[in-house]
Amino acid sequence: MTNETLNIWTHLLPFWFFVWRFMSMLCVTDVQNDSYSWPLLVYMGTSCVYPLASSCAHTFSSMSKNARHICYFLDYGAVNLFGLGSAIAYSAYTFPDTLVCTTFHDYYVALAVLNTIISTGLSCYSRFLEIQKPRLCKMLRVLAFAYPYTWDSLPIFYRLFLFPGESAQNEASLYHQKHLAMTLLASFLYSAHLPERLAPGRFDYIGHSHQLFHVCVILATHMQMEAILLDKTLRQEWLLASSRPLSVLQITGAILLGVLFSLSNIFYFSAALYRTPEPEQRKKET
């Protein structure tokens, strides 16, 4: 039992849950002919990747200093890939009526790919600042995940708080609200380091902020998945008549570009670990 034990299990168990949901959807979908479901399958596939990568990172990061960094580089890449999968599903199913087939809609996924690449690079770079500039490190890492999430969520913000449109006024909106609430809570826990900062030593094994962050992220993903599934079902007739569905070339191109450039970032920063001398921990004055 260590401070990482529940960090491992809080994402390993949900990984199998999301795999089960993904396989269940595959079994009832005509993958070859049902192009309307392709964005959903991509999204559900990426939802399996990030919990597994996170669980592996927390499991193997203690092997060495460089292994720790490389494990989390892969973790950051998986999180950003999930963000891209979310953007693809949002583009296909959740856009409010007034934004469908607009210029913003046309370039939404392309810019999500760019955000994935930049965010992976920025989050990996932040690890080189952990010792010498810990506050800047934390700020860059939060920024690296906050801005692509904000971009991906712009259609949801517009839909919930401005003009949803007739076809988007459905039961999915409640799940979108719950998803946003859980994401905000997860972000707060990640940034604030509560409750362990109030009682140092008492939450080392159970109940510290990173475990709670994991739980909130998984719940947020579950709410998001339910919202997307409802939108896909309830808006199908309107979307097929009014929107331009993403082609297989657009979907595969976006995922492949995101994966290739993110892996390039990870390889670059992993190689840099072996070229860069380890900065010395600043000694406290006594």
N, C-alpha and C positions, 0 to 999 in steps of 0.2 A: 504494500500500500504506500503510494507516494502522492505528492500533490498533482501528478499527472494521471493517476489511475482513472478518476471519473472524467477527466478531459477526454481520455481515450474512449470510454464506454458511452458517453453522452453523444458521440457522433458515430460510433461503430454500430450500435443498435439501430438508430434511425437510418443508417445506410441500407441495412437489410429491409427495413420497412419501405423505403423509396424504391429499392430494387423490386420488391414484391408488387408495388403499385405499377411500376414501369412494365414489368412482365405481364401483369394482368391486362394492361391497356394494349400491349402488343398482341395478346391472344384474341382480342375482340376487334382488332383493326385490320382492314385489308390494306396492308402497307403499300403494296404495289400500285393500287388504284385510288386509294383515298388520300389525295393530295391535301385535302383540307385538314387532315390530322397530322401531317408531317411536322409542322412547328411544335405541336404539343409533344410529340415523341422526342424531338430534339431537346425541348425543355425538360422533360421528365428524365431523359438520359443524363443531362448535365446536373440535375438535382441529385443523382446518385454519386457523381464524381467528387463533389466538394466534401461531403461527410467522410468518405473513405480517405481522401488525401489528408484531411485534418486529423483523423484518427491515426493514420500512419505517421504523420509529423510528430504528434505527441508521443507515439510509441518509440520511434527510433531517433529522436532528436538528442537523446542523451549519449549517443555513441561517441561523439567527438564535437569539438566546437564547430568545425566546418560542416559536419553532418547536420548539426542543428540548423545552421543557416540554410543549407540546401533543402532540407525537409520543409522548412517554412517557405522557401522560394516556390516549391511545388504546390504547397498549400495555397499561397496567394494566387498562383496561376489557375488553380482549380476554382477558387472563389470567383475570379474574374470570368472564367469560362461559364460558370453558372449565371453570372450577370448577363452575359451575351445570350445565353439560352432564354433567359427571362425576357430580354428585349425582343427576341424573335417571336416568342409567344404573345407578348403584348402587342406587337405590330399586327399579328394575325387575328387576334380575338378581342382585345380590350380597348382599342382606340375609341374615344368618343366619336359620335356621328360626325360632328363638324370638322374633325381633324382627319377623317378617312380620305385618302387620295389627295391630300395636300402635299406641298413641297416638304413640309416637316415630316410627314409620313414617308415620303419617298426616300429621304436621306436618314431616317431614324436608325435603321439597322446598320447602315454603313458607318455612321458616327459612333454607334455602340461598339463596333469592331475596333475603331481607333481608340476609344476609351479603354477597351480591354487591354490593348497593347501598352498604352501609356501607364495605366494603373498598375499592371504587372511590373513594369520597369521601375516605377516610383516606389512601390511597396518593397521591392527587392533592394533598391538603393538605400531605403531607410534603415535597413539592418546594419549598414556600415557606420551608422551614426549612433548606435545604441550606447556606447561607452563614453565617447567624447561629447556628444550633444544629445542627451536622452530626450529632452523636451522637443527638440526639432525632429528627432526620430519619431516620436509619438504623433506629433502634429502632421508630419508627412504621411504617416501610415493611415491615420484617420482620413486625411484628405484623399488619399489614393483610393479608398473604398467609398467615401461619401459622394464624390462628384460623379462617378459612373452610375451609382445607385440613383442619384438625383436625376440624371439624364434619363435613365430607364423609366423612372417613375413619373416623368412629366405628363404623359397621357393620363395617368391615374389621378394626379393632382388636378388636372384640368377637368377630368370627368367627375370627381367627387366634389370639387369646390366651385366650379364655374358652370359649364354647360354640358351635361352628360349626353343629351340627345335621347330621343325616344327609345331606341333599341338598347341603349346602355342603362336604362333605368330598370334594373332587375335585381334579383337576390344576390348576385355576385358583389354588388357594391358593399354590402355589409362585410364580406370576407376581405375585400380590398382594404376597408377601414381597419379591420383587425390585424391584417398584415402590416400596415403602416405603423400601428400602435406597438406591435411586438418588435418591429425593426427599430423604432425609436428607443424602446426600453433596452434592447440589446446594445445599441450604440452608447447609451448612457452607462450601462454596466461596464462595457469595454473601456470607456474613457475614465470613469470615476474610480475604479478599483474599490468598489463597495461590495460587501461589508468589511473586507479584511483590513482596510486602512483604519477602521474604527476600533478593531480588536485584533491587533497583530498576533499571529500564532494560533488563534482559535479556529480559523477556517482553512488551515493548510491542506487538509485532506478532503473535507466536505463543505460545500457552501460558498467557496470563494467566487469572485466575480467572473472568472473565465468559464467556470462550469455553468453559472447562471446565464452567461452570454451564449454558450453553446445551446442550452435548452431554449432560450428565446429565439435564436436563429432558426432552430429546427421547427418550432411552433410557427414562426413567421413563414417559413417555406411551406408548411402544411396549409396554412391559411391562403397563401398565394396560389398553391396548386388547386385548392378547392374553387377559388375565384376564377381561375383560368378555365377550369373544366366547366363551370357554370356558364361563363361567357361563351365558350365554344359551342355548347349545346343550345343555349337560349337565343343566341344571336346568329345562328348558322344561316337561316334563310335570308336575313337582311344582309349579312356580310357577303354571302355568295352572289347576291344581286347587286351590291353597291360598291364593293371593294375589289382591288386587284390582288389576288392571293400571291404569296411569295412562291417563286418557282424553286424547283429542286436545285438549280444552279445557284440561285441567290442564297439559299439556306446552307448548302454544302460549302459554297465559297466563303460565306461569313464565318462558319465554324472552322474551316481549314486555315483561313488567314489568322483568326484569333489564336488557334492552337500553335501554328508555326511560328508566329512572331512572339508569342508568349514564351514558347520553349527557347527561342533564340535569346530572349531576355534572361531566362533562367540559366542557360548555358554560359552566357557572357558573365553574369554576376557570380556564378559558381566558379568559373575560371579565375575571376578577379580575387576570390578568397585566397587562392594559392599564390597570387602575385603581391598581395597587400600585406605588409607586416601587421601583426595583431597590435592594436593600440593598447597602451598600458592604462590600467584603471587608475584614475586620479586618487591619490592618497588623501584621506581626510586629515586636516590639521588637528593635532591634539594639544 
